[in-house]
Amino acid sequence: MASNDGEGGEGWEAAVRAEVGGASWWNDPDGTDLHARFKAFTGQRRDWPEPKLLFWKDLLLRVARRLRLCSAPAHLVTSVWFARPGGIMPLCLPQVLEDMRADGEILLKSELIVPTAGGLYQLVRRVSQMAISRRPIVQEDILVFRSLVEERFEDIATQLRGSHWTSTCVITMSKFNSFFYGREDAYAALCYLTQCGKARYLGIRKEDPVEGVKFPLVSAHAPVVTKFDCDTLHLVWQEEKLQQQLDVLDRRWEISRRAALMSFKAGDKHGALRYVRQSKLFSASRNKCTQLLERVEEVISLIANAESTKQVCEAIQIGMKAMKEHNVSIEDINTHLKEVDDLVAAQREINVALESAPLDSLASEEDIEEEFRNLEAELEDKISPVHVEEPEPVLHANADSPDETVEALSNNLSSMKLGAM
């Protein structure tokens, strides 16, 4: 893990440079802008310049996001990531980290609960953390970025929803680690998710210990782990192991075939025959492994279908209970559904009729104007009109000019007398 142990600095250095955006002050260690951003804050919180504080908060999270990290050692953040030539380091970063910690944006891994511990230990741990006064961040601490862990949680849930139809999902620890930069980063994220109740750790203590994580795909909190979840985890683990073995057999089978072909072309018939026999053995083993894998996948699919059926049954029971509470019968529901179906069917017929109506069947412009005149007459009869004395019509022998028209209109309006309402 280059970004976590300080080795292979090209990763974090390129990430910092990309997020800074090639600003001129970053490449000028002797410039006043760089010194202004790197200098420490004053002792009082009100004297901290807000733009500078927000700049470092945003830059820190963007660099960690670009590196696909959800956690990082404090000494890397304060002394390595943003160090400039000549030993220049941002002296304000310790205060920035403390401020982010006070706002809940940063948590210390040492203060989070251990996912593998029992429920009683986790409860005692929570109480002790509330009782102990908060100590300052030290260089040996592992910083956990809360917002980045929650972003990763949403990404994982979105990916798992694409292949699972259940409300929860059980995955192996190796699968969970694959969503993160490394095992340490994944473990820090699991500590936070377990403390928030967004994930549950599963462990099977047998000849081959199996570890996994229970993820919620619908709600924000993971249900309590059951024996059924442990059985599912064991099946999923077996599926992954069989898939890995199948991939190995595929590669060996392909290598044996190529070696047999090369030996045959080189004139080594005995060597070619030996490789052909190997390829047949690998092919037979691959077929057996494929059959076992298909059986395990079938069992996992049956379990998922059973859980979905259980949820449907629970939904039906809730619906029946609600119907009894509101005195609604099945006949009433069927009647309302039939009415809705009739309305939908009628609307579809209207839409089809409108779409299929030919253009020549539409009313002409004169017919439309006649309809509007009739409608206007009906409205005038129904509404009590305002009595207006019509002025004498002004006859013009010739077409009026615009000025004459305006003057005549003004005279007509002034001569109107409104009657009593």
PyMOL commands that set and color helices and strands:
alter all, ss='L'
color gray80, all
select helices_A, chain A and resi 2-5+10-20+32-38+45-47+50-66+74-79+93-102+109-111+119-131+146-161+173-177+183-196+227-265+269-325+330-356+359-361+365-382+402-414
alter helices_A, ss='H'
color red, helices_A
select strands_A, chain A and resi 71-73+106-108+142-145+168-172+200-204+210-216
alter strands_A, ss='S'
color yellow, strands_A
deselect
rebuild
show_as cartoon
